[in-house]
Amino acid sequence: MTEQDQVIRVENLSKVYQMGEIQVHALRGVSFTVKKGEVLAIMGPSGSGKSTLMNMIGCLDIPSQGDYYLEDELVSSLDDDRLAVVRNRKIGFVFQKFNLLARATALANVELPLRYAGFNGTRKEKAQKALEAVGLGDRIYHQPNELSGGQQQRVAIARALVNDPAIILADEPTGNLDSKSGDEIMNLLLDLNKTQGTTLLIVTHDPEVASIAERIIYLRDGEIEKQEYRQ
């Protein structure tokens, strides 16, 4: 894989938390790359380092040691202001709990990243197009309490897509959904990957969710235990 094919490069990433007099090693020298358009799952038991790694990749935290490159930009050394810009423009987040504004319409929720990015042009049109891409073109003026759980997650996916991010980072994206809605969401994410070339990273404990990935990275005690190539 050439550097031009890579969207993520992680080199010797470590994270140590100081808990009083005790040092907790959440990550221990993790290294891997992710190619553009790849579907990658990250798995591991509780305490394995999944959440810490997700926070690093999502530019929500910085490592104690090591380098993280996103589209060839060394983001692990950026200050908080620049990290916020990268987070908004290059990373789309999909969370287990949807994190939608309760009193805002689906359209207004999807417009939020565009507002934060200072995008003024065709903001409404871009948000509406993103909602249409996830099958909610007829629900754009509905508020979250007027939508099913699966539809709320579709709004969250549209919000993640609207800025054309380098990656979508999905943290237990089906955790609050029934099995039918969960299957629909995973099929939607796969379809977006295939039709738009969206790079997809899924953090999950569910082997069925991880089974859609081309590759699974298994973490244990802050280290990569193994990698499994599935396709």
C-alpha positions in Angstrom: 0.0 0.0 0.0 1.4 3.4 -1.0 1.1 6.5 1.1 -1.3 7.9 -1.5 -3.7 4.9 -0.8 -3.7 5.5 3.0 -6.2 7.6 4.8 -4.9 6.7 8.3 -1.4 5.8 9.5 -0.9 5.1 13.2 2.7 4.5 14.4 3.6 3.3 17.9 0.6 4.9 19.5 0.6 4.8 23.3 -1.6 6.4 25.9 -0.9 6.5 29.7 -3.4 7.9 32.2 -2.3 9.0 35.6 -4.8 7.9 38.2 -3.3 9.3 41.4 -0.1 7.5 41.9 -1.0 4.7 39.5 -0.2 4.8 35.8 -2.8 3.1 33.5 -1.4 2.0 30.1 -4.5 2.1 27.9 -2.6 1.7 24.6 0.9 0.2 24.2 2.6 0.8 20.9 -0.2 0.3 18.5 0.6 0.6 14.7 -1.5 0.1 11.6 -2.7 1.7 8.4 -6.1 2.1 6.8 -6.5 2.4 3.1 -9.0 4.7 1.4 -12.4 3.1 1.1 -11.6 0.3 3.5 -14.2 -1.1 6.0 -12.3 -1.9 9.3 -13.7 -3.2 12.6 -11.9 -2.8 15.9 -12.8 -5.4 18.5 -11.7 -6.4 22.0 -13.0 -7.0 25.5 -13.8 -4.3 28.0 -10.5 -2.5 29.0 -8.7 -3.6 25.8 -8.2 0.0 24.6 -11.0 0.2 22.0 -12.4 3.5 23.4 -9.0 5.0 23.8 -8.0 4.2 20.3 -11.4 5.5 19.0 -10.7 8.8 20.8 -7.3 9.1 19.2 -8.6 8.4 15.7 -11.5 10.7 16.3 -9.1 13.5 17.4 -10.9 13.6 20.8 -7.6 12.9 22.6 -3.9 13.0 21.9 -1.4 10.1 22.5 1.2 10.1 25.2 3.6 8.7 22.5 3.5 7.9 18.8 2.2 9.5 15.7 -1.2 9.6 14.0 -1.6 10.8 10.4 -4.9 11.5 8.9 -4.7 12.1 5.1 -1.0 12.7 5.6 -1.5 15.4 8.2 0.2 14.7 11.6 -2.8 15.3 13.8 -1.3 13.8 17.0 0.7 17.0 17.6 -2.0 19.6 16.8 -3.3 22.0 19.4 -7.0 21.9 20.5 -8.2 24.5 18.0 -6.7 22.8 15.0 -7.9 19.4 16.3 -11.5 20.8 16.4 -11.2 21.9 12.8 -9.9 18.4 11.7 -12.6 16.7 13.7 -15.4 18.8 12.1 -14.1 18.6 8.5 -12.5 15.2 8.2 -14.3 12.8 10.6 -17.9 11.8 10.7 -19.1 10.3 14.0 -21.9 7.8 14.4 -22.6 7.0 18.0 -24.7 4.4 19.8 -27.0 7.0 21.4 -27.6 9.1 18.2 -26.8 12.4 20.0 -29.5 14.4 18.1 -30.9 17.7 19.2 -34.3 16.8 20.5 -36.1 20.0 19.5 -34.5 20.3 16.1 -35.7 18.8 12.8 -33.7 16.1 11.0 -32.7 18.8 8.5 -31.4 21.1 11.3 -29.5 18.3 13.0 -27.7 17.4 9.7 -26.9 21.1 9.0 -25.0 21.4 12.3 -21.6 20.3 11.1 -21.9 22.7 8.1 -22.7 25.6 10.5 -19.6 24.8 12.6 -17.5 24.6 9.5 -18.7 28.1 8.5 -20.3 26.7 5.3 -23.0 29.1 4.2 -23.6 28.5 0.5 -26.1 25.7 -0.1 -26.2 24.4 3.4 -29.8 23.4 3.4 -29.5 21.7 0.0 -26.4 19.7 1.2 -28.2 18.6 4.3 -31.3 17.5 2.4 -29.1 15.6 -0.1 -27.4 13.7 2.8 -30.8 12.8 4.2 -32.0 11.6 0.9 -28.9 9.4 0.6 -29.9 7.6 3.8 -33.5 7.2 2.7 -35.1 10.0 4.7 -36.0 12.5 2.0 -39.6 12.5 3.2 -38.7 13.0 6.9 -36.5 16.1 6.8 -38.8 18.2 8.9 -39.5 15.6 11.5 -38.0 15.9 15.0 -36.3 12.9 16.7 -39.3 12.0 18.8 -41.3 11.6 15.6 -38.8 9.1 14.2 -38.0 5.4 15.0 -34.7 4.4 16.5 -33.5 3.2 13.1 -34.5 6.5 11.5 -32.8 8.5 14.2 -29.6 6.6 13.4 -30.0 7.4 9.7 -30.2 11.1 10.6 -27.0 10.6 12.6 -25.3 8.9 9.6 -26.5 11.8 7.3 -25.0 14.3 9.7 -21.7 12.3 9.7 -21.7 12.3 5.8 -22.6 15.9 5.2 -19.1 17.4 5.3 -17.7 14.7 3.0 -15.3 13.4 5.7 -12.2 11.4 5.1 -13.6 8.7 7.5 -16.7 7.7 9.3 -16.1 6.5 12.8 -19.0 4.4 14.1 -19.0 3.5 17.8 -21.4 0.6 18.5 -23.7 2.0 15.8 -26.4 -0.7 16.3 -26.2 -0.9 20.1 -29.5 0.8 20.8 -31.4 -0.8 17.9 -33.4 -4.0 17.5 -31.9 -6.6 15.2 -34.0 -5.6 12.1 -33.1 -1.9 12.4 -29.5 -2.8 13.2 -29.2 -4.9 10.0 -30.7 -2.0 8.0 -28.1 0.4 9.4 -25.2 -1.9 8.7 -26.4 -2.5 5.2 -26.8 1.3 4.7 -23.2 1.9 5.9 -21.9 -0.8 3.6 -23.9 0.7 0.7 -22.4 4.1 1.4 -19.0 2.6 1.4 -19.5 0.9 -1.9 -21.3 3.8 -3.7 -19.4 6.7 -2.3 -16.1 5.1 -1.3 -16.5 6.2 2.3 -13.8 4.8 4.6 -15.5 3.2 7.5 -14.1 2.3 11.0 -16.4 0.4 13.3 -15.7 0.0 17.0 -17.8 -2.9 18.3 -18.0 -5.8 20.7 -20.5 -7.6 18.4 -19.0 -10.2 16.1 -22.0 -10.0 13.7 -21.5 -6.2 13.3 -17.8 -6.8 12.7 -18.4 -9.5 10.2 -19.2 -6.8 7.5 -15.6 -5.6 7.7 -12.8 -6.4 5.3 -10.4 -6.5 8.2 -10.8 -6.9 12.0 -8.2 -5.6 14.5 -8.4 -7.3 17.8 -7.1 -5.4 20.9 -6.2 -6.9 24.2 -4.5 -5.0 27.1 -3.8 -2.0 24.9 -2.0 -4.0 22.2 -3.0 -5.5 18.8 -3.5 -9.2 19.6 -4.2 -10.1 16.0 -5.6 -8.9 12.7 -8.1 -10.9 10.6 -8.6 -10.3 6.9 -12.0 -11.4 5.8 -12.2 -10.4 2.1 
